[in-house]
Amino acid sequence: MESLNVPGAERDNPGMQKRKLTIPALILCAVAGTATASSQAAKDFNKALGRGINMGNMFEDPTEGAWVSALTAADMRAVARRGFSSVRVPIRWDGKGDNKVKSYWRVLRTEPYTVDPRFFTRIDSVVSWARQSHLALVINDHHHDSLFANYENEVPRFLAIWQQIAARYKDLPDDSVAFEILNEPHDQVTAANWNWLADTALKIIRKDNPTRPVVIGTAEWGGMGAMPLLDLPDDSNLILTIHDYNPFTFTHQGASFVDPIIPVGAMWGGYWDVRQARDDVQRIADFAKSKDIPVWIGEFGAVPEADSQSRRNWAAGKARLYESRGFSWAWWELRSGFGIYDPSDSSWNEPMASALLSDDTAIIHLGEPPKPDADIAVNGDFIDSAKGWSLNLPKGKATFSVDSGSGLVVVDSASEGTSWGVQLIQSPVHLLAGHSYVLSFSAWADTNVSIDATVGMDYDPWSNYGSSNGLSIGRVPKSFFVGFQVSGEDTLARICFNVGSVNARIRIDSVKLYDYFPVVSVAHRAVHDHGIRQVGRNLFAVGATRPGVRNLVDFRGAVVATVDWVRTGGGWTANLASVPRNRALYLEKVGARVFVR
């Protein structure tokens, strides 16, 4: 046996001496001759993943069958027949039992941390079913809660699990199965700990699988915000995975497992929604290009509590954007809370499946941005000194001042990896139900640093309505924006910049919080509900005052056409001859539907 020092124990447990953890010497074997540039085989496998789906809640529940019925060969066949090319099977090796015997530990809690052969046999079946259906497969370690809660003590067991998985499946073709080391590292698996752990686990895998594709994600729950914190191992057969649930207030509205429950009502498909998604995907693409690594969006999904048309818009928009950058993807998930398939009658949610698998890219094309109705930020140009702004220091030391026309935060004592340790805040901010907002600003610093920009609650539980995390800034000013919708009124919201990850001189300027009044309040509201009626290719309004609405917008809020009201008799008429045909449009701010055949 050989000992291994686990980084992070002293930092996470002040006063504790670093322990020597015994693990088999083989896990320390390094791989010689690796290269940072991705191999063609890794890129080819990522292309083969293509359009995929997660077999969610089937093996990552604490005991199989606790959350959803067991995975079957029929599930795999249904996925393949519908046109998907890959499946991701999340597996809780840290759980108990299979679909028949639920009492045993899947992996022993004590050395030598043996995987129970009954559970391995169950996973063997999954691998076989995927291959029989010609689906590329990714298996992972999912919901490893004991590792997240007790990192130092659980590392040997985690590494022993991967030693056994790698040995068991070493003879499978590299182009059929990939290994994903760990789903959404968080809590005690900090960014620093994750960088070490991923590299160490990869060395174990490479002993038996020298060229198998291995998937590595980011710390802090696997999102794009932690990309700057990821140190990729020196290996040519890696695939980067990112999970995308942005904006969270849309994708998780009404979900019972989110505390507090996010109010329903947020829509998706407006100009700023698509623009935000485009910018997010570009951030991932830029990072991947700098590392020469292919990208797989291993999870993205939205709950069915969302407006059905908006959910389809979101699914189609995200999928087409990923594909435009050469990313593969896997929808979360097949047949549970986010699901789109009902095994009881082998039926798909066809509108959702079609949205995901469509080749229509119209949803991601941007028109002209809508004009905002107001800017509700106070002193966003810092002309009036520090009015409206304050510094919050939950975990760090810093000073704030207005210098040369911009807000200057000097971080003197940062908490590494904890951007929220120093916060520049404006509060209260009054947000209205049903309104869309865009936070825009510019930022730069005297060194390379990562910051977060959020708009959310200024009270417990501090939930965000909109956020953009892990924004990389340097000496050259860069502009950013965050778009979001608010389902319920909040009179005590805040604008917040988290800037405390490293010691630096950080500047914020040109802060705007644009308010966009509701464009489409009810998707199918008739025109006459507003005293306006459509007859053929004309709109008619009664009254002495000219109607105040002239712009016709699409469902994204982009102006498509403008109408002129002409006085006729006791009312007003607007001719629609120049309006595009066979296209659903809406009177701006009113939400009344106009359709010309």
N, C-alpha and C positions, 0 to 999 in steps of 0.2 A: 504494500500500500504506500501511497505517496501523499504528502499533504499539500493543500492548496489554500492560499490566503484569499479570502473573498473581499474584494473592495467594497467600501461603503459601510461596513459594520461600525467603524468608529464614528463616522459622520452621522449615521442614522441613530446611533445609540451613544450619546456623549458619555464619557467616563468608562465605557466598556473597552476592555482590551480586545484586540483582534484575535479571534480564535483560529486555530489550525483545524481545518476540516479535512478528513480523510476521504479520498475517493480513489478509484482504480487509476493506476498510472497511465493507462491507455488513453484517458481523456485529455492528457496533456500533449498528445502527439500533434505536432504541427504539420502543415501541408507545405511542401516545398514547391517552388516554381509557379505559384499562382500569379495572376495579373489583375490589375484593377479594371482594365477595359472588359466589357461584357463579351462573352463568347457568342458566336452565331447560334450555338445550340440553345443558350438561355433566351436569346431573342426569338428563336423559332418556337420554343415552348410557350413563351408569353403570347405569341401570335396564335398558337393552338388553343390557349385558354379562351381567347376571343370573348364571346358573350356567354357568361356563366350565371350560375345561381347557387346560393348557399342552402345546404340541407340543414337549416337552422333549427335549434331546440330539440334535435333528435339524439345527439350524443353529448351535448354540453350541459344537459340538465344533470342535477346531482345524482339521480338514478334514472336509467333509461325508461322512458314511458311516463315520467313524472310531469312533463310539460306538454308532450304531444306524442302521438302514436309512433311506434318504432319505424325506422327506415326500412324500406323493402326494395327488392329488385324492380318492382313495378314503378316506384318513384323514379328510379334511374331511367327506365324506359320512357316514361312520360316526359321527362326533361329532354331526352334526346329527340324524341319524336316531335316535340314542339319547336325544335330548332336551336336549342342551346347547345354549346359545344364543350362545356366544362362544368364541374361541380366542385364546390369547396365543402368539406365535411368537418365542421368544428367538433373537436373531441375533448371532453373533460377527463383526462387521464387521472386527475385528482379526485374522481368521483367513485361511485360504488356500482357494482353489478352490471348486468346486461338486461335484455328484455325478458329473460326467464328467471334468473336467480339474481336477486337484487341486494343481497346481504353482504357480499364480499367486497373488499377494497380492490379496485382495478389495479392499483399498484401498492405493494406493501408499504406500510408507514415506517418500517425499520429496515436497516440494511439486510440484504443487498438490494432492497427496493425492486423486487421482481414484479414484472407485469404479469398478472394472472393469465394463464393460458386460455381460460374461457373467454376473457375479453379480447385477447389477441385473435382468437378464432372468429369472434364477431366482426372485428375490423377487417380480417381477411376477406370475409364475405362482401363487405362494402367495396373493398378494392376490386374484387372479382366482378361485382355487378357493374361498377363504373367502366371497367375495361370491356366487358361484354357489350355495353351500350356505346362503346367507342367515345367515351367522354374523358377528356383530360381531368385529372384528379389532383386536388391539393388536400392533404391532411395536416392537422396542426395540433398544438397544445392550447386548449381554450379554457377560460375560466379557471386558471390555476390559482385559486384564492389563497391557499396556504403559502404559496411563494410570494404573493403580493403583500401578505400580512406579516410574514416571518422570513424575509429574504435570506438572512445569514444561515439559518438552520436548514432551509429547504433547498438550497442550491445543489447539494449532492444528489438528492432524490430527483430533482429536475434533470440533471445531467445524465443520471443513470437511466431515466426514461428514454432519453434520446439515443443513448448508446444501444438500447434494446430495439427501439423502432428502426434505427439505421441498419442494425444487423439483420433484422427479420425481413426487411423489404429491399435488401441490397441487390437482389437478382432481378427486380422489376426493371423494365426498360426505362431509361432516363426520360424518354419522351412520353411517358404515360402517367407518371406520378411525381409530384413535387412535395417537399417538406416545408411547412411554415413553422418556424421555431417557437413563436409565442404570440398569442393574440393580445393586442392592446396592453402592453406593459404599463403599469401605473403603481401608485402608492410607493411601497418600498423598492420596487423595481424602477428606480429613478433613471433619468437619461444616462448618467454616468454608469450606474450599475448595469443598465441594459446594454450599453456598448461593450462592456467586458463580457457579460453573460452571452450575448449573441456570438461574439467571436469565439468564445470557449466552446459553446455548443456546436458551432460550425466545424471546429476542429475534430470533434467527436464524430460528427456525421461524415466528414470527409475520409475518415479511416476506412469505412466500408463503402462509401458512395462518393468517389473522387470527382465525379462530373454531374451528379444529380442536381437539377435546379432546386435552389433553396430560397425561400421567401423570407424577407426580413422587413419588418415594419418599424414604426417610430414609437418613442416613449410617449407618455402623457396621453394614453388612450388611443394611440394609433393615427392621429390626425395630422394634417399638413403643418399645423403650427409648430410641431416639434422637429420638423425636417432639419433646421439648422443645428440641432443638438445631436444628430445621428452621425456616428463615425462608422462608415461601412467597412467590414472586414476586407482584407486584400484577397479577393476571390473573383474569378471571372464567370461564375455560374450562379449569380445572384439575381433575384427579381425584387424590386422595391414594391411593397404594398402600402397603400394609403386608404384609410376609411373616410368616407365623405357623407356626412349627414347635415351639411350646411344648406339653408339655415335651420338650426335646431328647432327654432320656434315654429317652423313649418313642418318639418319631418316628424316631430314628436308631439304635435298638438293633440291634446286629449288623451295621451297615453297614460294609463293608470300606474305604470311603473316609474314615472317621473314625478319627483316630489320637489316643489309643488306641481300639480297638474297644470300644464300649459293650456290656456283657453283655446278653444277651437275657433276657426274663422279666418286664419291666415290663408291668403291665396298665393299662387306662384305663376309667373309667366310674363310679368311686366318687364319693361326695358331694364330697370336696375337689377331685377332678379337674374336675368340672363347675363347682364354685364358682370355681376358679381361672380356667377358661375364660370364665365369665361376667364376672368382674372384669376380665380382660384386654380383652374386647370392649368393656366399659363405658369403660375408659381410652381406647381408640381413639375411641369415640363422643363422649366428652367433648372430646377434642382437636379432632375434626372439627367439632363444633358450635361451638366457640370460633372456628374459622376459616371457618365456613360453606362447607365443602367436602365433596363426596361421597367415599365410601370404596370402594375396590376391593381386596379381599385377593388380590393378584396371584399369590401362591404359598402353598399350605398342603398338606401331605402327610405320610404316614407310610410307612415301609418295610414290605414284606411279611414281613420277619422277625418283626414284632410278632405277638402273639396275634391270630388272625383276628377273633374277636368284638370284642376291644378296638379293633382297627384300624377296624372298622365303627362302633363306638360313637364313636370319636374323630372320624371323618369326618362322621358324621351330626350329632354334637353341635356341632362347629365350624360346619358349614354352616348349621344351624338358628339358631345364635346370631348369625352374620353377618346372616342374612336378617331376624332379629327387629329389627335396628338399621338395616335398609335398605341394608346393604352388598351389593355384588356380589362374586363370588369366582371363582377359577380353581384347580382341583385341579392339583397337581404330581404326576403328569404322565400322558400318554396311554399310552406303551408302552415305557418303559425301566425303570430301577430301581424307581421308585415306581409304575409303570404299572398300568393296570386293563384294558388292551385288548391282544389278540393278533392282529396283522394276518395271521398265517399261515393262520388259519381264520376270520378276521373275528368272533372271539368276545370278549365282555366278561366280566370278573369280575363276574357279575351281583349277588352280594351287596354288593360295594363300590359298583357303579354305582347300585344301588337305594338304598343308604344315603345316597349323595350327593344323589340326586334325589327323595328321599322328602319328603312334607309332614308326616310324623309328628313332633311336637315333644316327645314324652314324654321323650326322652333329656335334655332341658335343664331339666326340672322338678326342683326340689330338694325332698327330704323333710327330716326332722330330721337334723341332723349326728350322726354316731356319736360316742360318748364315747371319748376317748383312753385308752390303757392306761397311759401314763406321760409325764412331762415330763422330758426328759433334758438340758435346758439347765442350766448351773450359774450361780447368782447372776444370773438374768435380770432381777431387780428391783433389782439393784445395792444390796441391803441390806447385803451383806458387803463393802463398799468395792469395790475393783476386782478382787476374787478371780475368777479364771477368764478374765479379759479382758486383751488386750495390744494395743498399737498397732504397726502395720507401716507403714513409710514408704518404699516403693520409689521414689516420685517426688513428693516434696513435703515440707512441714514442718508439723507439728501437735503438739498436746499432748492428753493424755487424762486426765480426772479424773472422780470421782463428785461431782456437785454437786446439791443439793436433791433427792436420791433418784433421779437418772437419770444415765446415762452421758453425759458431755459431751466432745465432740471439737471443739477449736478449731483450725481450719485456717488457718495463717498464710501459707503459700506454696503455693498450688494450682497444679496443672498443668492448664491450660485444656482441657476436654474429656476429661480422663483421670481418671475417678472412682476408679480403682484405685490412684492415686498415694498415697492415704491410706486405710488399712484398719483397722477395729476388728474383732478376731478372737477367737474362742474355739476353742481346740484343746488336746488331741484330743477329738473327739466320736466315739463308737462307734455306727456304723450297722449294722443287721443285714439280711441278705439276705431279700428277700421282704416286708419291712416297708414300710408307708407312713408318711410323716412330714409334719408341717405346722409350718413356722416362722412364728410370729406375733410381732408387735412393734408398738410405736408410735414415731413419730419426728416431730420438728419442728425448726425452725431460726429464727435471727434474720433471715433473708432467704430469698427463694425460691431453692431449690437442688434438684438432681436427685441421687438416690443409688441404689445397687444393693444388693440383699440376696440373698445366695447361701449355699447349703450345698454343699460339694464337697470335693475332695481338698486336703489341706494339704501336698502334695508334687507335684513335676513329673509330669504336665503340667498340674496345677491345674484339672482338669475339674470342672464343676459338676454335681451331681445335680439340683438345683433352683435356679432363680434368677428374680428379678424385677428388671428393669433400668429405669433412667430413671424412678424413682418421684419424683414432684414433691411436695416438702414446703415448708411456710412456717411462719408464726408459730403457727398453730393445730395442736395435736397430731392426727395421723391414724394410724389403725390399718391394718396391712397383713398379708398372709400369703403364704406360698409353700408349695405342696403338691408332693410328689414321692414316687417309689418308688425303692427301691434293689434292684438285682438281685443284687449281690454284696456280701459283708461288707466293711466298711472300718472298721478300728480307729483310723485316723488322719485322720478327716474334720475339717472345721472349719465353724463359722458365721462368715460374713464380711460386713461392711458396708463397701462402697466409698463413701467420702464426700469424696473429694479434688478434685472438679471446680471448685469456687470457694472463695474465702476466706469462711468462715462459722463460726458457733457452732452445732453440730449436736448434738441430743440424741436418744438412743436409750433406750427403756425398755420394761418389760413383755415381755422376750424369753422366748418359750417355744418349745421344740422338742418337739412332741407326737409320741409314738410310737404307731402303730396296728398291732397285730399282724395277721398275714395273715387276711383274711376268707374268701377263696375261693382256696385253694391249688391245687386241681385242679377245673376247671369242672364236670366230670361225675362226680365221685367219688360212689359210692353211700353211702347212709346207713349200711348195715351194716358198712362198712369201719371204723367207729369204735365197734363194739359196740352200735350203735343200728340198729334196722330199722323201716322203715315198712310198715304193712299197712293199706291203705285210708286212713282218716282218723285213724289212730293211730300214734304212735311208741312203740316198746318198747325198753327197756334192761334189761340184766341186772346183778346185783350188789347189794351191800348199801348202797352209797353213792348218794345222789341225784345224777343227772347234773348237771354244773356249767354246762351250756348251756341257756338259756331263750329267747334272742332269735332270731327268724328275720329275716334281712336280705335285701335285694335285691342285685343284682350291684354296686351302688354303695356298699354298706355301710350303707345307711339301714335302721333298724329298721322292719319292717312289722307284725310280730305277736310276741306273747310266749306261750309255752306253760307250763303248770303240770304238773310231774311228780307223779303220785300213786302211792303204794306199792300194788302189786298182786302178791300171792304172793311169788315170789322175785325180783321185779324192779320196774320202774317203767313207768308208762304216761302219755303226754301226748296229749290229745285235740286234733285239728286242725280241729274243726268250725268254729271262728271264723276260720280262716286263709283268706285270699283264694284263690279257685279259679283254675285255669289260669294259674298264675304261678310261675315258677321262683324258689324261695327257698333260703336256705342257713342252716344252724345257725352262728351267730356264732362266730368264732375256730376252728371245726372245719372249715368249708368243705363239710360234707356237704349234698348237694342234697335238698330236700324239694319235692314237687309234689303238689298236691291237685286232682283233676279235679272 
